[in-house]
Amino acid sequence: MNWTIALVDDEKIQQDLIKKLLAEYEAMHSLQLNISTFESAEAFLFHFEEDKSVELLILDIEMGKMNGMELAHYLRNQRHDLKILFVTGYSEYSLDGYKVDAVDYLLKPIDREKLFQVLDRIKALRPKKNEFLIVETTDGSIRINQRELISLEALGHETNIQTVEEPIEIKQGLGTIQAELPKEIFVKTHRSYLINIEHVKKISKTEVYLTNGVTVPISRRLYKKVNESFIRYFKGSE
């Protein structure tokens, strides 16, 4: 099971400690943790603009221009529902954590057992993935087999889905749909595009060629990740 985690802390020592504990938890539970680290709230937001696959945000509070609590409020105001775990040396912010629906609030130095208990609780709440996606259209809810999804394009607060049979325009935003899909198969190529690796024919430096004859753009920053996912998936399928 994959789990995408972002760690935002401006102290390198604390980052290293938390990463070490996460690696231990990963080994204990046979998980694959995809961990990205950031030294400021601004750096995380820049990344998050193009990749909203983060499921858990481990967040320090006292940082630079934008502190962790301000970042959490911003994310909630934008209706992002990723899980937030505060880790900080300051107990006075604990009540504010409830206002942004934080899953917990741990004081530094981080206690191993308390962190693992929180991770257990979050893991138990993760939605179970299945082979179908339920989406809302202007005509009501429909069920789509995930294997028939080819690509998804963000259109404001709506999403255009290309399937094997036909295009479908749905009322949910791309980030909401992305959270429902397995991350080892559905990969962001651009801030506005999500593609199904199973339907990729070819990848160039600027475009992804899909099995339905459509090409979608690939950003320079995401090229390496997309190409690695493509190679890993098809080599693993041989």
N, C-alpha and C positions, 0 to 999 in steps of 0.2 A: 504494500500500500504506500503510495506517494503522499507526501505532506509538504506543502510549500510554506516556508516560514521566513519572515523578515525580522531582523534584529536591528533596532535603532538605538545606539548608545554612543556617546562621544568619548568614552573611555575605552581604550584598546584593551586594557587589562580585564575589564568587565566583559567585553565582547568575547575575549578568549575563554574566560571562565564559563560563560553561558554556552558557548559553542562546544566546549568540552563536555558539559553536562548533557547537552542535546545529543551528542555523539554516543554517549553512554546509554541514554534512553533509546536511541535508534537501534543499537545493537541488542538491547534487552527485548525489544518488541518486534524485531524483524521488519522495521519500517525503512522507507527511503526518504530521508529528510532533505529537501532542497532548500538550503539556507542562504539567504543573501544578507549581507551586513552593510549598515550605513552609519555614518558618523554624525548625521544631522537630519532633522525633520525635512528640510528642504531637499536633501539628496534623495531621501526615500520618495517624496512626492514626485520628483522628476522621473524616477524609475516607474512609479505607480501609474503615471499618465499613460505609459505604453504597455504596461503589463499588470493587469489587475488579478492575477492568479493567486495572490497571497491569501492564505487561509487564516494564518495566525501572525499577528504583529506583536512582538515582544518589545516593549517601548519604555525607554528611560524618560524621565520627566524634565529634569534640570538640564537643558541644552540651549546653546546659542540663541539666535534671534527668535526662532519659533520653538517653544518648549513642547514636550510630549503631550501635555494636556491640550494645548492649542491644536496640535496635529489631530488628536483624537476627536475633538469637537468639529474640526473641519471635515474629517472623514464621515462623521455621522450626519452633518448638515448636507453632505453630498449623497447621503443615503447608501453609503458603502457599509456592508454588514459583516466585514471580516472580524474575526475574534481578536480582542485586544487584551494583552496581559501586561500590566505595568510592573516594572522592576525599578526601584528607586531607593535612595537613601533617606527620603523625607516622608515621614508618616502623615504630615498635615494634609496631603492631597487625597487621602484614602476616600473621603466622602465624595469628592469630585469624580472619582472613578465610576461611581454608580450612575452619574448623570450621562455618561457616554457608554453605558452598558458594558463595562469592562468585565471580563470573566473572573479576574482576580487582581490582587495588588500585593506584590511580594517586596519585602524590604531587603536591601543589600546589607551585608553579604548574603547572597542567595543560598538558602538552605536546600540541599539536594532533595530530600524527601518531600518537602513542601512543593518544590517545582514539579517533581514527578507526579504528585497527587493532582496538581492542576492540569498537567498534560494528560493524565488518565481521564480526567473529567471532560476535557475538550475532545479527546479522541472518541469518547463514547457518544458525543453529540454530533459527530460528523455524519452527514447524510450517507446512506448506503447507495452506491452507484448501481444502476442497472442499465439494460440495453436500450431502454426507451426514454425519450425526452418528451415531456408534456409541455406544450406551448399554447399561448393565447393569441388568437387571431381576431379579426373583426367579426367573424362568424361563430366564435366560441373556442373551446379548447380542443386541440387535436394531439394525437400521439404519433411521434416520428421515431422510427428505428435509428439509433445512433449511427449504425454502419452506412445508412443511406444519406447521411449528412456529408456534403462535400466542402462547403465553405459558408462562413457567416460574415456579414458586413454590417457595421454599425451605421445606423441612419438616425442620428439624434438619439431620442429615447426609444427608438424602435430598432428592429434588426431584420435584415433581409437574409433568408436562408436559402442556399442552393442545395437541393436534394437530387437524388438520382432521377426522380420522376418530374419534378417541377420546382420553380421558385416559390417560396412562401414568405410573406411579410408578417411579422409578429409584433406584438405590442411591448414585449420586454426589451430592456437594454442588453447590449452584448455582454457586459460584465455579469449580469444575472444569469444569462444562459451559460456562460463559460464556467461558472461555479458548479453547474450541474453535470459537466462533462469530464471524462477521465483525462487528466493532464498529460499522460504519456502518449495520447493519440491526438488530442485537439490542441493545437499550438498557435500562439499569436505570431503573425508575420509582420504586423504593422498595428498601430494603435487602433485602427478601424477594422482589422481583418483577423479572423480565426479560421484555421483550416484543419481538415481531417487528414492526418498523415497517410492514412490508407489510400487516399485518392490523389496523392502527389505522383506525377510522372517524372518531373525534372525540376531542379532548383538552379537558378542562375544567381548572380550577385544582386540583381534588382527585382526579380520576379519568381513566382512559383507557378509552375504549369500543372493544371489539374486534369483529372480524367474526363471531365465534361467539356474540355476545350477552352475553358476560361483560365486567364492568368490573373493573379493578384499580386500587388506590390509587396516587397519585403524590405524592411528598413535596414540600414547598415548595422545598427546596434543589435538587431535580432537575428541577423543572418547566421552567425555561428551557432546559436541555440537551435534554430530551425534545421539547419543542415545536420547537426549532430543527432537531433531527434529522428530525422529521416533515415540516416544511416543506421542508427541503433535499432529502429523499428524493423526495417527490412532485413537487416542481417540476422536479427533475432527470429525472423519468420522463416528463415531458410531451413 
